[in-house]
Amino acid sequence: MKLQTIELDSGVAPRATVIVLHGLGADGTDFLSFADELELSGVGPVRWVFPRAPVRPVTINNGHRMRAWYDILGTDLVRREDETGLRETFAAVHELLDREVARGVPANRIVLAGFSQGCAVTLGAGLRYGQRLAGLAGLSGYLPLAPSTEDERAHANALTPVFMAHGQRDGVVPLARGSASRDALKQLGMDVQWHDYPMEHSVCLEEVQDLERWLQQVLA
């Protein structure tokens, strides 16, 4: 699977890369505003990469075809997971990370981030990547394939900083699902910075500000 991407560079010869994965049914353009809203000038030139998920039928939406990182088989996000689709996407994201390294940005200067489905892929792919990343940022999502994470995670990313944020009134991915994922990562010894906000399945200004501060720290 080769991922289409939209890219923005804040200057020549980027010193860091932030890859942002969109949610179900969205598009790579959804978070283009991050490149303007997040103040990272102290980091140096940053390359923003916004991949586009492939179009596929989604079971929970009556098989309607839309951009999706993997299929959603039902409302039970724990017992019914599209493991094949997840693993295919993990591999595609690893290829994207490898490409950034080949373009001259070291893995430890790359942040992988995502919203909802994109959050799940961020955590699943990031923890399994063989080179140390600068950080993983998951918004309004959860940890997929949780039972296999401990055995499959890469030693290189055992201590990688994690930013997780969630809406207290999220009706798509309940807050309890996000907090359970947070707890699972902490049990693995991960450095997790957690935030929750009085919002639904969305992004708020306070969240963007918290994410900005975290990015400044991990890319300092």
BAVEXGU-737195 format. One record per residue (C-alpha): residue in one letter; x, y, z. Coordinates in steps of 0.25 Angstrom, whole numbers. Layout:
! BAVEXGU-737195
A  X  Y  Z $
...
***
This chain:
! BAVEXGU-737195
M  0  0  0 $
K  6  13  -4 $
L  0  25  3 $
Q  -3  38  -4 $
T  2  50  4 $
I  0  65  4 $
E  13  72  9 $
L  16  86  14 $
D  30  91  18 $
S  32  103  27 $
G  46  105  21 $
V  57  99  13 $
A  64  86  19 $
P  54  82  29 $
R  60  78  43 $
A  48  71  47 $
T  35  64  42 $
V  21  63  47 $
I  12  53  41 $
V  -3  55  44 $
L  -13  43  41 $
H  -27  47  39 $
G  -40  40  44 $
L  -50  31  37 $
G  -56  37  25 $
A  -48  50  25 $
D  -36  53  17 $
G  -22  58  17 $
T  -26  72  16 $
D  -34  72  30 $
F  -22  76  38 $
L  -14  85  29 $
S  -17  96  38 $
F  -8  90  48 $
A  4  95  40 $
D  -1  109  42 $
E  -7  108  56 $
L  5  101  63 $
E  16  110  66 $
L  29  102  64 $
S  39  112  59 $
G  48  109  71 $
V  50  95  65 $
G  55  100  52 $
P  49  97  38 $
V  38  86  39 $
R  32  77  29 $
W  17  74  31 $
V  12  61  24 $
F  -3  58  23 $
P  -5  44  17 $
R  -18  40  11 $
A  -24  27  15 $
P  -29  18  4 $
V  -43  17  0 $
R  -50  4  5 $
P  -63  -1  9 $
V  -66  1  24 $
T  -75  -10  30 $
I  -81  -1  41 $
N  -86  9  31 $
N  -93  -2  23 $
G  -81  -5  14 $
H  -81  10  9 $
R  -67  13  2 $
M  -59  24  9 $
R  -45  27  13 $
A  -42  18  24 $
W  -29  13  30 $
Y  -36  0  33 $
D  -50  -6  34 $
I  -59  -3  46 $
L  -66  -17  48 $
G  -75  -12  59 $
T  -77  -3  71 $
D  -69  -13  80 $
L  -55  -7  77 $
V  -48  -17  86 $
R  -53  -31  82 $
R  -56  -28  67 $
E  -44  -22  61 $
D  -39  -22  46 $
E  -26  -28  49 $
T  -22  -30  35 $
G  -25  -16  31 $
L  -18  -10  43 $
R  -5  -18  40 $
E  -6  -14  25 $
T  -7  1  30 $
F  4  -1  40 $
A  13  -6  29 $
A  10  6  20 $
V  12  16  31 $
H  26  9  34 $
E  29  12  19 $
L  25  26  21 $
L  35  27  33 $
D  46  20  25 $
R  44  30  14 $
E  46  42  23 $
V  58  36  29 $
A  64  34  15 $
R  61  49  12 $
G  70  53  23 $
V  61  55  35 $
P  66  45  46 $
A  55  36  53 $
N  57  43  66 $
R  53  56  59 $
I  40  51  54 $
V  26  51  62 $
L  15  42  57 $
A  1  48  61 $
G  -13  44  58 $
F  -28  47  61 $
S  -38  36  64 $
Q  -35  24  54 $
G  -22  32  51 $
C  -19  32  66 $
A  -21  16  66 $
V  -11  15  55 $
T  -1  25  61 $
L  0  17  74 $
G  0  3  67 $
A  10  6  56 $
G  18  16  65 $
L  21  6  76 $
R  24  -5  66 $
Y  34  4  58 $
G  49  -1  59 $
Q  55  13  60 $
R  53  23  72 $
L  43  33  69 $
A  42  47  75 $
G  28  45  80 $
L  14  39  77 $
A  2  48  78 $
G  -12  42  79 $
L  -25  50  79 $
S  -38  44  82 $
G  -34  30  79 $
Y  -30  17  85 $
L  -19  6  85 $
P  -22  -5  75 $
L  -18  -19  76 $
A  -15  -16  91 $
P  -13  -31  95 $
S  -1  -33  85 $
T  5  -19  88 $
E  15  -23  99 $
D  21  -35  91 $
E  21  -27  77 $
R  26  -13  81 $
A  40  -9  77 $
H  50  -8  88 $
A  54  5  81 $
N  41  12  84 $
A  39  6  98 $
L  41  20  105 $
T  36  29  94 $
P  28  41  99 $
V  13  39  96 $
F  3  51  96 $
M  -12  46  98 $
A  -24  55  98 $
H  -39  52  98 $
G  -53  59  99 $
Q  -60  56  112 $
R  -73  55  103 $
D  -68  47  92 $
G  -79  38  86 $
V  -71  32  76 $
V  -59  27  83 $
P  -63  28  98 $
L  -54  34  108 $
A  -53  21  116 $
R  -47  14  103 $
G  -37  25  102 $
S  -33  25  117 $
A  -32  10  117 $
S  -22  11  106 $
R  -15  22  114 $
D  -14  12  125 $
A  -9  0  117 $
L  2  9  111 $
K  6  13  125 $
Q  6  -1  130 $
L  16  -4  119 $
G  25  8  125 $
M  22  18  114 $
D  23  33  117 $
V  9  37  114 $
Q  4  52  116 $
W  -11  51  117 $
H  -22  62  115 $
D  -37  62  114 $
Y  -46  73  110 $
P  -61  77  111 $
M  -63  74  96 $
E  -69  63  87 $
H  -61  55  76 $
S  -54  67  72 $
V  -42  76  74 $
C  -42  89  83 $
L  -33  101  84 $
E  -28  97  98 $
E  -24  83  92 $
V  -16  90  81 $
Q  -9  99  91 $
D  -5  87  99 $
L  -1  79  87 $
E  8  91  83 $
R  15  91  96 $
W  18  76  96 $
L  23  77  82 $
Q  32  88  86 $
Q  38  79  97 $
V  40  66  89 $
L  46  73  77 $
A  54  83  85 $
***
